[in-house]
Amino acid sequence: MPSQLWDISSSLLERVLGLLQQPFPALTSLRLSSDDNEALALSDSFLGGSAPRLQYLELNCIPFPGLPKLLLSATGLVTLVFGIFLILDISHPK
């Protein structure tokens, strides 16, 4: 059964991402999502720049400038999903 973290605070997400700076060769699926306007960007060293068994990667509102480097090692990647959530503040005139 896959492990999942839901609705975690920004500070906990920052700690989790800190742990994911090392290679994680057994990782096959990863979904990261943020509804924070100041989302943390994934660094070039995310997953140690290597994810050989990664098959599914979904990033929603998470910038990742180092993605091209990771994709070179993710030869088994089948699904890559990027999402952008738009938050609209519609004020009604009085």
N, C-alpha and C positions, 0 to 999 in steps of 0.2 A: 504494500500500500504506500503511495507517495506521501511524503511529509509535506505539510502545507502550513504557512503562516498567513493569517488574515488580519486585517485591520490593526497593524502594529504602528506604534508611534514613530515619528521621524527619527527620534534618538535611537530607538531599537533598530530601525532599518539601517541607520548609519553603522551600528555595531555589527549587524549581520553582513553588510557589504564589506566591512573591514575584514571579517573572517573569510570572505570569498575573494580575497586578493591572492590566495594561494591556488595552485592547480587543484582541480577537483575532477580527476579522470573518470570517476564512476557516474558523474552527473549526466543524466539523459534528458531531463526536462526542467525548464526554469521559466517562471512567469513572475515578472516584477511590475508593480503598478504603484503609482503615486497620485494622490489627489491634492498634494501640497503644491502651492504656487511656486515654491522655491525647491523643487525636487533636486535630490542629489544626483550629480552626474557620475556615471561609472567611469573609473579611471582606465588607462591603457593596461594596467596590471590586473584588471578584473579577471578572475579565474586563472591567474598566472599567465594570461594571454593564450591559454590552451584549453580546449574542451573537446577532446577527440571522440567522445561517445555522445555528445550533445545532439539530440534529435529534434527538440522543440525549444524555441526561444521566443518569448513574448515580452515586449517592453512597452508599457503604457505610460506615457509622460515621463520617461526616464531617458535623459540624454546619454549617449554612449559613443564618444568620438573614437574610441579604440575598437569599434566593431569590425572594421576590415581586418585587423590583426587576428581577432578571435575567429573570424570566418575562415581564415586560411587553415586553421587547425581543426575546425568542426566539419570534418569530411562526411560525417553521417547526418548532418543537419537536413531535416526534411521540411520543417515548418519554421518560418520566421515571420513574426507578426509585430508590427509597430502600430501603436494607437495613440491618438491625441484626444484628450477629453477637453471639450470647450466648456468653460464655466461662464455663463451669461448672467449678468446682473441687470435685470430689466426693472427700471423704476418707472412707476406709473405717474404721469403728471397729475398734480392736484388741481 
